[in-house]
Amino acid sequence: MLKQIHCLSGQTCSIIPLEKRKVIKKTLASSGFLYSIILIFFLIFIYSQYYEIFEEYTPTTLKELSLTAPVRILTTPLYLFIIVITFIILNFIYQVLYYRYYFYDLMPEEVVIMKGVIARNRIAVRYEKIQNIFIDQDFWDRFFKLYDVHIATADIQSGPVSHIDGVSKDNAEKLKTVLTENIKKAKGTNGL
């Protein structure tokens, strides 16, 4: 069962959980660039093989060409297919581990977010330092109906790291509401 291992009962991440489809979304989103590179190398390889084959053979050996060229050309996609499948499996395993180790909690004084598999990052943002909260989606989020809740501070690093990604629309709104209430309490004002 896919479960966040650091989320204990009563913590925000267990009350307002991440969506499990985040794993598939992250696998597809992070693989797109690699697929493009592999496709380009594949096309270059196919072109070079055809060019090399036709340059090597004379009209008298065209019978040999018709027998060996398809074998040479068709074995390459098989190798590339194996490489791509291996990468997808490894990437999926990484994304499952990333999901399992992902942690966030809205503590009384601060928001705590921990991310990462090998190198774990711990982000703690005090409520009084939060300047803005916004919800957004990228292309893959729209496709999987996922939302990201961003916590913006004056710190330049808050944008890329201070966000909770992969929640449903209702949970994104709940997080924004709870964060807004906690900020109001921390700042002692009625507005953000």
Backbone as a printed PyTorch tensor [residue, N CA C, xyz], in Angstrom:
tensor([[[  0.8480,  -1.1900,   0.0000],
         [  0.0000,   0.0000,   0.0000],
         [  0.8860,   1.2440,   0.0000]],

        [[  0.5370,   2.2130,  -0.8040],
         [  1.2960,   3.4530,  -0.9230],
         [  0.9000,   4.3740,   0.2210]],

        [[  1.8460,   4.6310,   1.1140],
         [  1.5510,   5.4160,   2.3090],
         [  2.7510,   6.2720,   2.6520]],

        [[  2.4840,   7.4860,   3.1270],
         [  3.5650,   8.3550,   3.5850],
         [  4.0070,   7.8510,   4.9620]],

        [[  5.2490,   7.4100,   5.0740],
         [  5.6820,   6.7150,   6.2760],
         [  5.9320,   7.6320,   7.4750]],

        [[  6.1500,   8.9220,   7.2400],
         [  6.4180,   9.8260,   8.3510],
         [  5.1680,  10.5430,   8.8520]],

        [[  4.0250,  10.3370,   8.1930],
         [  2.7880,  10.9960,   8.6060],
         [  2.1060,  10.1750,   9.6870]],

        [[  2.0750,  10.7340,  10.8650],
         [  1.4120,  10.0690,  11.9730],
         [ -0.0100,  10.5890,  12.1060]],

        [[ -0.8260,   9.8500,  12.7790],
         [ -2.2130,  10.2430,  12.9780],
         [ -2.2720,  11.6070,  13.6690]],

        [[ -3.0990,  12.4930,  13.1440],
         [ -3.2570,  13.8180,  13.7250],
         [ -2.3980,  14.8860,  13.0700]],

        [[ -1.3770,  14.4820,  12.3190],
         [ -0.5580,  15.4690,  11.6100],
         [ -1.2770,  15.8960,  10.3360]],

        [[ -0.9400,  17.0810,   9.8530],
         [ -1.6260,  17.6390,   8.6860],
         [ -1.5460,  16.7100,   7.4830]],

        [[ -0.3980,  16.0900,   7.2530],
         [ -0.2480,  15.2240,   6.0750],
         [ -1.1200,  13.9720,   6.1520]],

        [[ -1.5660,  13.5820,   7.3370],
         [ -2.4920,  12.4500,   7.4210],
         [ -3.9430,  12.9150,   7.3470]],

        [[ -4.2170,  14.1510,   7.7820],
         [ -5.5720,  14.6980,   7.7130],
         [ -5.8810,  15.2110,   6.3070]],

        [[ -4.8990,  15.8910,   5.7120],
         [ -5.0190,  16.4140,   4.3370],
         [ -3.9170,  15.7430,   3.5100]],

        [[ -4.1680,  14.5160,   3.0300],
         [ -3.0960,  13.7420,   2.3930],
         [ -2.8060,  14.1480,   0.9560]],

        [[ -1.6190,  13.7320,   0.5080],
         [ -1.2660,  13.8480,  -0.9100],
         [ -2.0680,  12.8130,  -1.6950]],

        [[ -2.2670,  13.0820,  -2.9650],
         [ -2.9490,  12.1260,  -3.8300],
         [ -1.9510,  11.0910,  -4.3310]],

        [[ -2.3680,   9.8450,  -4.3730],
         [ -1.4840,   8.7700,  -4.8290],
         [ -1.1400,   8.8880,  -6.3140]],

        [[ -2.0190,   9.5100,  -7.0780],
         [ -1.7420,   9.6660,  -8.5170],
         [ -0.5850,  10.6190,  -8.7720]],

        [[ -0.1140,  11.2720,  -7.7170],
         [  1.0650,  12.1360,  -7.8250],
         [  2.2740,  11.3280,  -8.3100]],

        [[  2.3570,  10.0750,  -7.9070],
         [  3.4860,   9.2180,  -8.2910],
         [  3.5330,   9.0470,  -9.8060]],

        [[  2.3870,   8.7560, -10.4100],
         [  2.3370,   8.5790, -11.8620],
         [  2.6450,   9.9050, -12.5530]],

        [[  2.0710,  10.9870, -12.0510],
         [  2.3010,  12.3160, -12.6340],
         [  3.7780,  12.6650, -12.6200]],

        [[  4.4430,  12.4710, -11.4720],
         [  5.8580,  12.8070, -11.3560],
         [  6.7080,  11.8900, -12.2490]],

        [[  6.3330,  10.6370, -12.3700],
         [  7.0720,   9.7140, -13.2370],
         [  6.9940,  10.1770, -14.6850]],

        [[  5.7980,  10.5100, -15.1430],
         [  5.6410,  10.9730, -16.5230],
         [  6.3170,  12.3170, -16.7560]],

        [[  6.1360,  13.2410, -15.8140],
         [  6.6960,  14.5870, -15.9830],
         [  8.2200,  14.5620, -15.9910]],

        [[  8.8220,  13.7680, -15.1300],
         [ 10.2830,  13.7500, -15.0660],
         [ 10.9020,  12.9180, -16.1830]],

        [[ 10.1310,  12.0970, -16.8450],
         [ 10.6550,  11.2470, -17.9100],
         [ 10.6060,  11.8960, -19.2820]],

        [[  9.8060,  12.9080, -19.4620],
         [  9.6040,  13.5230, -20.7690],
         [ 10.8770,  13.9720, -21.4420]],

        [[ 11.7490,  14.6340, -20.7170],
         [ 13.0020,  15.1230, -21.2840],
         [ 13.8670,  13.9540, -21.7500]],

        [[ 13.9740,  12.9200, -20.9320],
         [ 14.7900,  11.7610, -21.3090],
         [ 14.2290,  11.0890, -22.5610]],

        [[ 12.9040,  10.9710, -22.6510],
         [ 12.3090,  10.3550, -23.8300],
         [ 12.6630,  11.1370, -25.0830]],

        [[ 12.6710,  12.4480, -24.9880],
         [ 13.0350,  13.2850, -26.1320],
         [ 14.4780,  13.0340, -26.5580]],

        [[ 15.3730,  12.9670, -25.5960],
         [ 16.7910,  12.7070, -25.8930],
         [ 16.9620,  11.3340, -26.5400]],

        [[ 16.2950,  10.3300, -25.9930],
         [ 16.4020,   8.9820, -26.5490],
         [ 15.8630,   8.9520, -27.9710]],

        [[ 14.7570,   9.6230, -28.2160],
         [ 14.1910,   9.6670, -29.5650],
         [ 15.1550,  10.3180, -30.5520]],

        [[ 15.7850,  11.4020, -30.1460],
         [ 16.7450,  12.0800, -31.0230],
         [ 17.9220,  11.1580, -31.3340]],

        [[ 18.4880,  10.5010, -30.3070],
         [ 19.5980,   9.5760, -30.5450],
         [ 19.1640,   8.4020, -31.4220]],

        [[ 17.9500,   7.9250, -31.2170],
         [ 17.4380,   6.8310, -32.0300],
         [ 17.3530,   7.2400, -33.5010]],

        [[ 16.8080,   8.4190, -33.7550],
         [ 16.6940,   8.8870, -35.1360],
         [ 18.0630,   9.0990, -35.7760]],

        [[ 18.9910,   9.6460, -35.0120],
         [ 20.3610,   9.8250, -35.5260],
         [ 20.9890,   8.4690, -35.8240]],

        [[ 20.7810,   7.5080, -34.9260],
         [ 21.3480,   6.1760, -35.1280],
         [ 20.7590,   5.5180, -36.3730]],

        [[ 19.4480,   5.5770, -36.5270],
         [ 18.8000,   4.9720, -37.6960],
         [ 19.3380,   5.6080, -38.9760]],

        [[ 19.4220,   6.9380, -38.9840],
         [ 19.9410,   7.6320, -40.1630],
         [ 21.3770,   7.1880, -40.4570]],

        [[ 22.2030,   7.1430, -39.4190],
         [ 23.6050,   6.7670, -39.6380],
         [ 23.7270,   5.3190, -40.1120]],

        [[ 22.8590,   4.4340, -39.6170],
         [ 22.9030,   3.0470, -40.0520],
         [ 22.5050,   2.9160, -41.5200]],

        [[ 21.4520,   3.5840, -41.9030],
         [ 21.0500,   3.5390, -43.3070],
         [ 22.1240,   4.1540, -44.1980]],

        [[ 22.6700,   5.2510, -43.7730],
         [ 23.7130,   5.9130, -44.5580],
         [ 24.9240,   4.9970, -44.6920]],

        [[ 25.3350,   4.3920, -43.5700],
         [ 26.4990,   3.5030, -43.5740],
         [ 26.2430,   2.2730, -44.4360]],

        [[ 25.0560,   1.7210, -44.3360],
         [ 24.7300,   0.5170, -45.0960],
         [ 24.7590,   0.8000, -46.5940]],

        [[ 24.1410,   1.8960, -47.0080],
         [ 24.0900,   2.1950, -48.4410],
         [ 25.4380,   2.6460, -48.9830]],

        [[ 26.2880,   3.2120, -48.1480],
         [ 27.6200,   3.6080, -48.5970],
         [ 28.5250,   2.3850, -48.7560]],

        [[ 28.3460,   1.3890, -47.8690],
         [ 29.2050,   0.2090, -47.8790],
         [ 28.9150,  -0.7240, -49.0550]],

        [[ 27.6610,  -0.8260, -49.4200],
         [ 27.2720,  -1.8470, -50.3930],
         [ 27.2490,  -1.3100, -51.8210]],

        [[ 27.6300,  -2.1930, -52.7080],
         [ 27.5700,  -1.8950, -54.1380],
         [ 26.3190,  -2.5680, -54.6970]],

        [[ 25.9350,  -2.2280, -55.9030],
         [ 24.7360,  -2.8620, -56.4740],
         [ 24.8250,  -4.3830, -56.5390]],

        [[ 26.0420,  -4.9460, -56.6040],
         [ 26.1710,  -6.4030, -56.6910],
         [ 25.8700,  -7.0820, -55.3540]],

        [[ 25.9650,  -6.3470, -54.2840],
         [ 25.7120,  -6.9630, -52.9750],
         [ 24.3950,  -6.4920, -52.3590]],

        [[ 23.4790,  -6.0530, -53.1900],
         [ 22.1860,  -5.5870, -52.6680],
         [ 21.3750,  -6.7160, -52.0450]],

        [[ 21.5940,  -7.9420, -52.4790],
         [ 20.9100,  -9.0710, -51.8500],
         [ 21.3260,  -9.1790, -50.3880]],

        [[ 22.6160,  -9.0350, -50.1360],
         [ 23.1070,  -9.0620, -48.7470],
         [ 22.5100,  -7.9140, -47.9470]],

        [[ 22.4220,  -6.7670, -48.5520],
         [ 21.8540,  -5.5950, -47.8900],
         [ 20.4230,  -5.8740, -47.4540]],

        [[ 19.6470,  -6.4780, -48.3160],
         [ 18.2430,  -6.7300, -47.9930],
         [ 18.1010,  -7.7380, -46.8550]],

        [[ 19.1190,  -8.5620, -46.6280],
         [ 19.0580,  -9.5320, -45.5460],
         [ 19.6210,  -8.9960, -44.2240]],

        [[ 20.6780,  -8.2150, -44.2850],
         [ 21.3220,  -7.7790, -43.0450],
         [ 20.8190,  -6.4410, -42.5160]],

        [[ 20.4100,  -5.5480, -43.3920],
         [ 19.9960,  -4.2130, -42.9450],
         [ 18.8110,  -4.2510, -41.9830]],

        [[ 17.7540,  -5.0060, -42.2900],
         [ 16.6280,  -5.0120, -41.3470],
         [ 17.0120,  -5.5300, -39.9640]],

        [[ 17.8750,  -6.5140, -39.9230],
         [ 18.2960,  -7.0520, -38.6270],
         [ 19.0610,  -5.9920, -37.8420]],

        [[ 19.9910,  -5.3120, -38.5020],
         [ 20.7660,  -4.2580, -37.8370],
         [ 19.8760,  -3.1240, -37.3650]],

        [[ 18.9510,  -2.7180, -38.2190],
         [ 18.1010,  -1.5800, -37.8990],
         [ 17.0730,  -1.9480, -36.8240]],

        [[ 16.5110,  -3.1350, -36.8930],
         [ 15.4360,  -3.5040, -35.9640],
         [ 15.9270,  -3.9080, -34.5850]],

        [[ 17.1860,  -4.2950, -34.4360],
         [ 17.6690,  -4.6330, -33.0960],
         [ 17.8910,  -3.3900, -32.2470]],

        [[ 18.1710,  -2.2680, -32.8730],
         [ 18.3940,  -1.0280, -32.1270],
         [ 17.1540,  -0.5930, -31.3460]],

        [[ 15.9580,  -0.5900, -31.9500],
         [ 14.7920,  -0.2080, -31.1610],
         [ 14.5600,  -1.1230, -29.9610]],

        [[ 14.8990,  -2.3800, -30.1110],
         [ 14.7470,  -3.3060, -28.9910],
         [ 15.6380,  -2.8880, -27.8320]],

        [[ 16.8850,  -2.5480, -28.1110],
         [ 17.7850,  -2.0890, -27.0530],
         [ 17.2970,  -0.7910, -26.4340]],

        [[ 16.8580,   0.1230, -27.2790],
         [ 16.3350,   1.3920, -26.7570],
         [ 15.0750,   1.1640, -25.9340]],

        [[ 14.2230,   0.2600, -26.3780],
         [ 13.0080,  -0.0680, -25.6340],
         [ 13.3640,  -0.6140, -24.2490]],

        [[ 14.3440,  -1.4830, -24.1750],
         [ 14.7830,  -2.0440, -22.8890],
         [ 15.3380,  -0.9370, -21.9960]],

        [[ 16.1170,  -0.0270, -22.5590],
         [ 16.6670,   1.0910, -21.7860],
         [ 15.5400,   1.9770, -21.2640]],

        [[ 14.5790,   2.2990, -22.1180],
         [ 13.4670,   3.1620, -21.7100],
         [ 12.6310,   2.4910, -20.6230]],

        [[ 12.2980,   1.2300, -20.8000],
         [ 11.5080,   0.5050, -19.7870],
         [ 12.2600,   0.4460, -18.4640]],

        [[ 13.5630,   0.1970, -18.5160],
         [ 14.3750,   0.1730, -17.2930],
         [ 14.3400,   1.5330, -16.6060]],

        [[ 14.5050,   2.5890, -17.3950],
         [ 14.4580,   3.9370, -16.8230],
         [ 13.0960,   4.2230, -16.1990]],

        [[ 12.0130,   3.8490, -16.8880],
         [ 10.6670,   4.0950, -16.3520],
         [ 10.4780,   3.3590, -15.0250]],

        [[ 10.9250,   2.1320, -14.9520],
         [ 10.7790,   1.3540, -13.7160],
         [ 11.5810,   1.9880, -12.5900]],

        [[ 12.8430,   2.3530, -12.8680],
         [ 13.6690,   2.9940, -11.8330],
         [ 13.0930,   4.3440, -11.4120]],

        [[ 12.6100,   5.1130, -12.3650],
         [ 12.0050,   6.4020, -12.0640],
         [ 10.7340,   6.2200, -11.2310]],

        [[  9.9250,   5.2270, -11.5750],
         [  8.7080,   4.9480, -10.8120],
         [  9.0490,   4.5630,  -9.3700]],

        [[ 10.0570,   3.7220,  -9.1990],
         [ 10.4780,   3.3230,  -7.8450],
         [ 10.9380,   4.5440,  -7.0640]],

        [[ 11.7190,   5.4200,  -7.7120],
         [ 12.1650,   6.6490,  -7.0560],
         [ 10.9660,   7.5090,  -6.6510]],

        [[  9.9910,   7.6580,  -7.5420],
         [  8.8280,   8.4930,  -7.2330],
         [  7.9800,   7.8940,  -6.1140]],

        [[  7.8980,   6.5760,  -6.0440],
         [  7.1940,   5.9260,  -4.9270],
         [  7.9100,   6.2440,  -3.6210]],

        [[  9.2390,   6.1310,  -3.6220],
         [ 10.0080,   6.4520,  -2.4090],
         [  9.8760,   7.9330,  -2.0580]],

        [[  9.9020,   8.8060,  -3.0580],
         [  9.7390,  10.2480,  -2.8260],
         [  8.3890,  10.5160,  -2.1600]],

        [[  7.3400,   9.8710,  -2.6540],
         [  6.0110,  10.0140,  -2.0730],
         [  5.9920,   9.5030,  -0.6340]],

        [[  6.5740,   8.3520,  -0.4280],
         [  6.5550,   7.7560,   0.9160],
         [  7.2950,   8.6030,   1.9440]],

        [[  8.3860,   9.2590,   1.5380],
         [  9.1720,  10.0650,   2.4750],
         [  8.7260,  11.5260,   2.5420]],

        [[  7.7950,  11.9290,   1.6930],
         [  7.2960,  13.3050,   1.6770],
         [  6.5190,  13.5490,   2.9760]],

        [[  6.8010,  14.6590,   3.6100],
         [  6.1440,  14.9750,   4.8870],
         [  5.8650,  16.4680,   4.9560]],

        [[  4.7250,  16.8170,   5.4930],
         [  4.4400,  18.2180,   5.8010],
         [  3.4960,  18.2690,   6.9930]],

        [[  3.6280,  19.3230,   7.7620],
         [  2.7680,  19.5090,   8.9260],
         [  2.6490,  21.0010,   9.2080]],

        [[  1.4510,  21.4310,   9.5220],
         [  1.2210,  22.8110,   9.9130],
         [  1.2810,  22.8510,  11.4380]],

        [[  2.4460,  23.1690,  11.9550],
         [  2.6970,  23.2170,  13.3940],
         [  2.1170,  24.5240,  13.9570]],

        [[  2.0690,  24.6770,  15.2620],
         [  1.5320,  25.9220,  15.8280],
         [  2.3200,  27.1810,  15.4290]],

        [[  3.6270,  27.0760,  15.2560],
         [  4.4590,  28.2490,  14.9610],
         [  4.9480,  28.3240,  13.5200]],

        [[  4.9580,  27.1770,  12.8260],
         [  5.5620,  27.1410,  11.4970],
         [  5.0140,  26.0100,  10.6480]],

        [[  5.2880,  26.1030,   9.3460],
         [  4.9900,  25.0400,   8.3940],
         [  6.2820,  24.2500,   8.2150]],

        [[  6.2010,  22.9360,   8.3290],
         [  7.3760,  22.0800,   8.1480],
         [  7.1100,  21.1750,   6.9490]],

        [[  8.0480,  21.2000,   6.0000],
         [  7.9630,  20.3480,   4.8120],
         [  9.2920,  19.5980,   4.7030]],

        [[  9.2230,  18.2780,   4.5470],
         [ 10.4350,  17.4730,   4.3270],
         [ 10.2570,  16.6910,   3.0290]],

        [[ 11.2660,  16.8180,   2.1630],
         [ 11.2290,  16.1690,   0.8510],
         [ 12.5540,  15.4830,   0.5920]],

        [[ 12.5240,  14.5300,  -0.3200],
         [ 13.7570,  13.9010,  -0.7730],
         [ 13.8520,  12.4520,  -0.3690]],

        [[ 14.6300,  11.7210,  -1.1270],
         [ 14.8440,  10.3070,  -0.8490],
         [ 16.2340,  10.1000,  -0.2850]],

        [[ 17.2430,  10.4950,  -1.0230],
         [ 18.6230,  10.3070,  -0.5910],
         [ 19.0730,  11.5040,   0.2400]],

        [[ 18.9580,  12.6810,  -0.3340],
         [ 19.2960,  13.9190,   0.3810],
         [ 17.9760,  14.5470,   0.8240]],

        [[ 17.6700,  14.4220,   2.0990],
         [ 16.4000,  14.9400,   2.6230],
         [ 16.5330,  16.4230,   2.9140]],

        [[ 15.5690,  17.2020,   2.4290],
         [ 15.5180,  18.6350,   2.7090],
         [ 14.4090,  18.9020,   3.7080]],

        [[ 14.7390,  19.6940,   4.7140],
         [ 13.7230,  20.1020,   5.6890],
         [ 13.5330,  21.6020,   5.5460]],

        [[ 12.3130,  21.9940,   5.2510],
         [ 11.9680,  23.3980,   5.0920],
         [ 11.0330,  23.7640,   6.2360]],

        [[ 11.3770,  24.7880,   6.9730],
         [ 10.5180,  25.2850,   8.0480],
         [ 10.2900,  26.7730,   7.8100]],

        [[  9.0260,  27.1540,   7.6750],
         [  8.6780,  28.5450,   7.4110],
         [  7.7570,  29.0200,   8.5300]],

        [[  8.2020,  30.0490,   9.2280],
         [  7.3860,  30.6220,  10.3030],
         [  6.2210,  31.3940,   9.6720]],

        [[  5.0640,  31.3270,  10.3170],
         [  3.8620,  31.9500,   9.7590],
         [  4.0100,  33.4480,   9.5520]],

        [[  4.6860,  34.1270,  10.4770],
         [  4.8080,  35.5830,  10.3500],
         [  5.6800,  35.9960,   9.1650]],

        [[  6.4540,  35.0670,   8.5970],
         [  7.3060,  35.3870,   7.4390],
         [  6.5940,  35.1410,   6.1020]],

        [[  5.4600,  34.4680,   6.1450],
         [  4.7350,  34.1570,   4.9150],
         [  4.0640,  35.4190,   4.3930]],

        [[  4.3140,  35.7060,   3.1210],
         [  3.7370,  36.8980,   2.4980],
         [  2.5660,  36.5680,   1.5730]],

        [[  2.5480,  35.3650,   1.0340],
         [  1.4900,  35.0050,   0.0980],
         [  1.3390,  33.4900,   0.0510]],

        [[  0.1100,  33.0690,  -0.2020],
         [ -0.1910,  31.6530,  -0.4140],
         [ -0.9650,  31.5810,  -1.7190]],

        [[ -0.5320,  30.7200,  -2.6130],
         [ -1.2860,  30.5740,  -3.8540],
         [ -1.2870,  29.1260,  -4.2990]],

        [[ -2.3090,  28.8070,  -5.0670],
         [ -2.5130,  27.4540,  -5.5820],
         [ -2.3230,  27.5090,  -7.0950]],

        [[ -1.5740,  26.5480,  -7.6260],
         [ -1.4100,  26.5080,  -9.0790],
         [ -1.3140,  25.0800,  -9.5810]],

        [[ -1.2830,  24.9710, -10.9080],
         [ -1.1530,  23.6850, -11.5840],
         [ -0.2340,  23.8580, -12.7860]],

        [[  0.5560,  22.8250, -13.0680],
         [  1.2770,  22.8060, -14.3310],
         [  0.4970,  21.8990, -15.2930]],

        [[  1.0720,  21.6310, -16.4520],
         [  0.3760,  20.8160, -17.4570],
         [ -0.0310,  19.4560, -16.9010]],

        [[  0.9180,  18.7610, -16.2950],
         [  0.6350,  17.4190, -15.7840],
         [ -0.3420,  17.4620, -14.6160]],

        [[ -0.2910,  18.5210, -13.7840],
         [ -1.2500,  18.6610, -12.6920],
         [ -2.6740,  18.7680, -13.2430]],

        [[ -2.8400,  19.5290, -14.3100],
         [ -4.1680,  19.6610, -14.9190],
         [ -4.6630,  18.3130, -15.4220]],

        [[ -3.7660,  17.5880, -16.0540],
         [ -4.1310,  16.2780, -16.6010],
         [ -4.5630,  15.3140, -15.4950]],

        [[ -3.8680,  15.3230, -14.3580],
         [ -4.1580,  14.4130, -13.2510],
         [ -5.0390,  15.0310, -12.1670]],

        [[ -5.5150,  16.2650, -12.3930],
         [ -6.3620,  16.9850, -11.4420],
         [ -5.6940,  17.1090, -10.0700]],

        [[ -4.4470,  17.5580, -10.0980],
         [ -3.6680,  17.7840,  -8.8790],
         [ -3.3860,  19.2790,  -8.7470]],

        [[ -3.1020,  19.7130,  -7.5330],
         [ -2.8410,  21.1210,  -7.2600],
         [ -1.6150,  21.2400,  -6.3530]],

        [[ -0.9190,  22.3590,  -6.4800],
         [  0.2290,  22.6760,  -5.6340],
         [ -0.1110,  23.9020,  -4.8070]],

        [[  0.2260,  23.8530,  -3.5220],
         [  0.0100,  24.9870,  -2.6300],
         [  1.3800,  25.5980,  -2.3510]],

        [[  1.5920,  26.8310,  -2.8180],
         [  2.8700,  27.5250,  -2.6680],
         [  2.8150,  28.4910,  -1.5020]],

        [[  3.8990,  28.5140,  -0.7560],
         [  4.0470,  29.4080,   0.3920],
         [  5.1770,  30.3660,   0.0540]],

        [[  4.8380,  31.6290,  -0.1830],
         [  5.8360,  32.6030,  -0.6060],
         [  6.2770,  33.4750,   0.5660]],

        [[  7.5900,  33.6340,   0.6790],
         [  8.1820,  34.5410,   1.6660],
         [  9.1060,  35.4900,   0.9070]],

        [[  9.7550,  36.3670,   1.6480],
         [ 10.6980,  37.2940,   1.0130],
         [ 11.9800,  36.5710,   0.5880]],

        [[ 12.2230,  35.4030,   1.1280],
         [ 13.4040,  34.6040,   0.7930],
         [ 13.3140,  34.1380,  -0.6530]],

        [[ 14.4010,  34.2230,  -1.3620],
         [ 14.4260,  33.8620,  -2.7830],
         [ 14.1760,  32.3610,  -2.9980]],

        [[ 14.5010,  31.5280,  -2.0230],
         [ 14.3370,  30.0840,  -2.1820],
         [ 12.9280,  29.6050,  -1.8660]],

        [[ 12.0820,  30.4560,  -1.3570],
         [ 10.7620,  29.9950,  -0.9410],
         [  9.9400,  29.4700,  -2.1160]],

        [[ 10.0860,  30.0540,  -3.2880],
         [  9.3000,  29.6290,  -4.4510],
         [  9.4880,  28.1710,  -4.8220]],

        [[ 10.7250,  27.7710,  -5.1300],
         [ 10.9040,  26.3950,  -5.5940],
         [ 10.7910,  25.3270,  -4.5060]],

        [[ 11.0280,  25.6780,  -3.2540],
         [ 11.0520,  24.6300,  -2.2290],
         [  9.8710,  24.6560,  -1.2790]],

        [[  9.2980,  25.8020,  -1.0240],
         [  8.2230,  25.9040,  -0.0400],
         [  6.8660,  25.7060,  -0.6940]],

        [[  6.6070,  24.4900,  -1.0580],
         [  5.2850,  24.1860,  -1.5970],
         [  4.9210,  22.7440,  -1.2920]],

        [[  3.6390,  22.5260,  -1.2030],
         [  3.0930,  21.1870,  -0.9900],
         [  2.4430,  20.8180,  -2.3160]],

        [[  2.9800,  19.8070,  -2.9700],
         [  2.4910,  19.4750,  -4.3050],
         [  1.8090,  18.1200,  -4.3370]],

        [[  0.7800,  18.0500,  -5.1850],
         [  0.1040,  16.7780,  -5.3970],
         [ -1.1070,  16.5470,  -4.5170]],

        [[ -1.8870,  17.6110,  -4.2480],
         [ -3.1050,  17.4500,  -3.4530],
         [ -4.3220,  17.6900,  -4.3400]],

        [[ -5.4620,  17.2310,  -3.8890],
         [ -6.7020,  17.4670,  -4.6320],
         [ -7.1190,  18.9180,  -4.4890]],

        [[ -8.1010,  19.3400,  -5.2690],
         [ -8.5660,  20.7270,  -5.2170],
         [ -9.1320,  21.0570,  -3.8400]],

        [[ -9.9490,  20.1640,  -3.2930],
         [-10.5240,  20.3990,  -1.9580],
         [ -9.4310,  20.5070,  -0.9050]],

        [[ -8.4470,  19.6180,  -0.9740],
         [ -7.3570,  19.6540,   0.0130],
         [ -6.4770,  20.8850,  -0.1590]],

        [[ -6.3010,  21.3410,  -1.3990],
         [ -5.5320,  22.5680,  -1.6230],
         [ -6.2470,  23.7490,  -0.9820]],

        [[ -7.5510,  23.8150,  -1.1400],
         [ -8.3310,  24.9030,  -0.5280],
         [ -8.2950,  24.8090,   0.9980]],

        [[ -8.3820,  23.5860,   1.5270],
         [ -8.2970,  23.4030,   2.9890],
         [ -6.9430,  23.8840,   3.5130]],

        [[ -5.8700,  23.4890,   2.8240],
         [ -4.5300,  23.9160,   3.2480],
         [ -4.4090,  25.4420,   3.2160]],

        [[ -4.9060,  26.0490,   2.1680],
         [ -4.8400,  27.5030,   2.0570],
         [ -5.6280,  28.1740,   3.1860]],

        [[ -6.7990,  27.6490,   3.5090],
         [ -7.6210,  28.2050,   4.5860],
         [ -6.9240,  28.0820,   5.9370]],

        [[ -6.3950,  26.9000,   6.2330],
         [ -5.7110,  26.6860,   7.5240],
         [ -4.4580,  27.5510,   7.6090]],

        [[ -3.7050,  27.6240,   6.5140],
         [ -2.5120,  28.4750,   6.5090],
         [ -2.8720,  29.9410,   6.7360]],

        [[ -3.9190,  30.4120,   6.0810],
         [ -4.3520,  31.8060,   6.2390],
         [ -4.7510,  32.0890,   7.6910]],

        [[ -5.4780,  31.1650,   8.2950],
         [ -5.8760,  31.3340,   9.6950],
         [ -4.6550,  31.3610,  10.6150]],

        [[ -3.7130,  30.4760,  10.3810],
         [ -2.4960,  30.4360,  11.2090],
         [ -1.6600,  31.7110,  11.0350]],

        [[ -1.6230,  32.2390,   9.8290],
         [ -0.8810,  33.4860,   9.5870],
         [ -1.5420,  34.6340,  10.3330]],

        [[ -2.8720,  34.6880,  10.2790],
         [ -3.5990,  35.7450,  10.9970],
         [ -3.3100,  35.6810,  12.4980]],

        [[ -3.3070,  34.4820,  13.0380],
         [ -3.0120,  34.3130,  14.4740],
         [ -1.5820,  34.7580,  14.7780]],

        [[ -0.6480,  34.3410,  13.9340],
         [  0.7590,  34.6620,  14.1770],
         [  1.0350,  36.1600,  14.0590]],

        [[  0.3900,  36.8180,  13.1160],
         [  0.6250,  38.2510,  12.9180],
         [ -0.2790,  39.1140,  13.7890]],

        [[ -1.3180,  38.4890,  14.3640],
         [ -2.2070,  39.2310,  15.2190],
         [ -3.0340,  40.2450,  14.4680]],

        [[ -3.3280,  39.9640,  13.1920],
         [ -4.1350,  40.8880,  12.3860],
         [ -5.2950,  40.1410,  11.7720]],

        [[ -6.1570,  40.8840,  11.1180],
         [ -7.3110,  40.2850,  10.4480],
         [ -7.0930,  40.0390,   8.9690]],

        [[ -5.9470,  40.3720,   8.4420],
         [ -5.6870,  40.1980,   7.0110],
         [ -4.3180,  39.6500,   6.7770]],

        [[ -4.1280,  39.2170,   5.5800],
         [ -2.8350,  38.6430,   5.2070],
         [ -1.8670,  39.7140,   4.8190]]])
